């Protein structure tokens, strides 16, 4: 490895499944060291939980794998999975396992909270409806189901906040991740006191919201942590906002992220408000906005169906008239928190490969259906969809997006965009630059482009009709003969 041209910075991606750390040359964007350590997710019947302590151990392990480069780094930033509820006691220890973004047990609390204020009021204040993913509904669930845990809670944090606070000793978050809680108002850019009262949460339990150019603090001397005390810690942000930074995303450029969850989003200069709940009106990690639609079931669900069919994930076949809605853990877009997977239209000649292709189609359909709502007047209609996440590396995912969207597709070569975005934030803070300009200088969005295909209208019609016809079943309503 050649000597770095600029100070080294560290970007962290603490996702649902693992923590990844990249040590990056701030001048060139070259990754000079990397590490990764896994997480464990537990729960069934809608529950999804992780012990925050394992996130810290995974971060420490990933940084240790980076070797001396981590010790030499001048700044660090943490990007993390959004929405989760981390409850800490007075000593800063987790009261209970964190409820993750894809824990849907709080669906009843979501419905109650929406009913109490009304969809228009929620969207007008916070930009979003408080779906089961949102932190505010998870806190409401905890109050109702585990009141002793709620009483023992002295601080409420998001996953990335928890790691940032372990590094610095200060409770800090950022506007991007705060906008996914349901209790931070996008109109005022402050915690909403009425919503906090409705949720039964004191603002004293919440972290300070740092500005995009503010430091969260500096690294403390901690056992086993291979960072130099005094290293600058940037505010960090949620994973989607970090990926937007990592792409150097300009307003109106659409992104389709294919990971455990699937998301479609674009940076906007207009504050998004969608009372239908399809689009979440998030803030980005700078001073703009990040309207976003999310599905719970993406690569993990399709891989599960491939495993059930005993097929390789790429073993898709064209043809057939089947529809597969891979809602294996409920769904967020469309809003079906109690839904299960559904296969429809099977024939004697239906093949496993056709069913697998139908699963891809079902997963992509929901994201594309929200695309027009995500994009605004800033959108470039000729701009290719930026395809990122683990699924972007698969031909079956890429070709399904092309066939159902009718849009050109670009697949960035850079793989770890959340960690790169966190690194760009750290570099921007260290060097006094805009983080997206840093990422553009690193040319992180560079990658092959694929021309558009003719839209497969019959497939879109089949899926839409099946969703409509099976609405009651997917919503988990009881059926009797």
Secondary structure, 3 states (H helix, E strand, C coil): CCCCCCCEEEEEEECCCEEEEEEEECCCCCEEEEEEEECCCECCCCCCEECHHHHHHHHHHHHHHCCHHHHHCCEEEEEECCCCEEEECCCCCECCCEECCCCCCCHHHHHHHHHHHCHHHHHHHHCCCCCCCCHHHHHHHHHHHCHHHHHCCCEEECHHHHHHHHHHCCCEEEHHHHCCCCCEECCCCEECHHHHHHHCCCHHHCCEEECCCCEEEECCCCCCCCCCCCCEEECCEEHHHHHHHHCCCCCCCCEEEECCCEEEEEEECCCCCCCCCCCEEEECCCCCEEEEEEECCCHHHHHHHHHHCCCCCCCCCCCCCCEEECCCCCECCCCECCCCCEEECCCCCCCHHHHHHHHHHHHHHHHHHCHHHHCCCCCCCCCCEEEECHHHHCHHHHHHHHHHHCCCEEEECCCCHHHHHHHHHHHHHHHCCCHHHHHHHHCCCCEEEECCCCCCHHHHHHHHHHHHHCHHHHCCCCCCC
